Amino acid sequence: MDYENTRNWFVNNVDFRSRTLYCGYSPDLEDSTITDPMGTTFIKGIILLDKDKGPIDIVGYGPGGEWSIGLAMYDAIKNCSNEVTCTFYGECFSMSTIILQACDERILSPNCRFLIHEGVDGVPEDTVRNALAKSNEIKYNLDLMYSIYLDRIKEKKPKYTKSKLEEKIKSDMYLNAKEVVDLGLADRILGE
């Protein structure tokens, strides 16, 4: 057994032999949501794996998380020179669904649940100018989210509109793996 590689796998979430990066719970992080510590570990791992030629696999469990670090992870995947395949197990919620859209191949386990929504954010009690600035930032992020989803949906359904997606996401939209594939936000179900 390659104990050094196994240690990397469990501590840093990277298996260099199989070129696999795990996105989710780690004993060191004590959390499975997308946070700065998890995201920075993920970005380091994918940059290291991308230095060599060959496909990269991401395996994840995704309860969602922070927007900014999630976008950084999305950008890191999009900028890979190698093909990236991502498989989510259990759940792919909120920010995890955005990260999935960056991958070349998007796979969900048969019982994976999927949640898209407009996120959770609020305008803090502050000056009017700061509240307006925060409001503008929320609108920018919301437009970006819709753009990311629509780019992938339109690969399968070219006539799909932003207004149709907005209507679906008025409240939390939970989908099963088949519904996600039918919508165009995943490519296939694991094992099918």
Residue pairs with C-beta under 8 A, 6 or more apart in sequence:
2 17
5 15
5 16
5 17
8 14
8 15
8 16
9 15
9 22
10 26
10 27
11 26
11 27
11 28
12 41
12 44
12 45
13 21
13 22
13 23
13 24
13 26
13 41
13 42
13 45
14 20
14 21
14 22
14 45
14 48
14 49
15 21
15 22
16 48
16 49
18 57
19 49
19 52
19 54
19 55
19 56
19 57
20 56
20 57
20 58
20 59
21 42
21 45
21 46
21 49
21 56
21 57
21 58
21 59
22 58
22 59
22 60
23 38
23 42
23 58
23 59
23 60
23 61
23 62
23 73
23 86
23 96
23 99
24 32
24 59
24 60
24 61
24 62
25 31
25 32
25 61
26 38
26 41
28 37
29 35
29 37
29 38
29 41
31 38
32 38
32 61
32 62
32 63
33 63
33 64
33 65
33 66
34 62
34 64
34 65
34 66
34 69
34 70
34 73
34 95
34 96
34 99
35 65
35 66
35 69
36 66
36 69
38 65
38 69
39 65
39 66
39 69
39 70
39 72
39 73
40 69
42 73
42 76
43 72
43 73
43 76
46 56
46 58
46 73
46 76
46 77
46 80
46 84
47 76
49 56
49 82
50 56
50 80
50 81
50 82
53 82
54 82
55 82
55 83
55 84
55 85
56 80
56 82
56 83
56 84
56 85
57 84
57 85
57 86
57 87
58 77
58 84
58 85
58 86
58 87
58 103
59 86
59 87
59 89
60 86
60 87
60 88
60 89
60 92
60 96
60 99
61 88
61 89
61 90
61 91
62 88
62 91
62 92
62 93
62 95
62 96
62 97
62 99
62 100
63 91
63 93
63 94
63 96
64 93
64 94
64 95
64 96
64 115
65 94
65 95
65 96
66 95
67 95
67 119
67 121
67 141
70 95
70 96
70 98
70 99
71 98
71 144
73 99
73 102
74 98
74 99
74 101
74 102
74 148
75 102
77 84
77 86
77 99
77 102
77 103
78 102
83 104
83 105
84 102
84 103
84 104
84 105
85 103
85 104
85 105
85 106
85 107
86 99
86 100
86 103
86 105
86 106
86 107
87 107
87 108
87 109
87 190
88 96
88 100
88 107
88 108
88 109
88 112
89 109
89 112
90 109
90 111
90 112
90 113
91 112
91 113
91 114
91 115
92 100
92 108
92 112
92 113
92 114
92 115
92 180
93 113
93 114
93 115
94 115
94 116
94 117
94 119
97 114
97 115
97 116
97 149
97 185
98 145
98 148
98 149
100 106
100 185
100 186
101 148
101 149
101 151
101 152
101 185
105 187
105 188
106 185
106 186
106 187
106 188
107 186
107 187
107 188
107 189
107 190
108 114
108 177
108 180
108 181
108 186
108 188
108 189
108 190
109 177
109 189
109 190
110 177
110 189
110 190
110 191
110 192
111 177
112 176
112 177
112 180
113 174
113 175
113 176
114 174
114 175
114 176
114 177
114 179
114 180
114 185
114 186
115 172
115 173
115 174
115 175
116 149
116 169
116 172
116 173
116 175
116 185
117 169
117 171
117 172
117 173
118 142
118 145
118 169
119 141
119 142
119 145
121 138
121 141
123 131
123 134
123 135
123 138
124 130
124 131
124 134
126 134
146 162
146 165
146 166
149 165
149 185
150 160
150 162
150 165
152 184
152 185
153 160
153 165
153 183
153 184
153 185
154 160
154 184
155 184
156 183
156 184
157 183
157 184
160 184
175 183
177 186
177 189
178 189
180 186
181 187
181 188
181 189
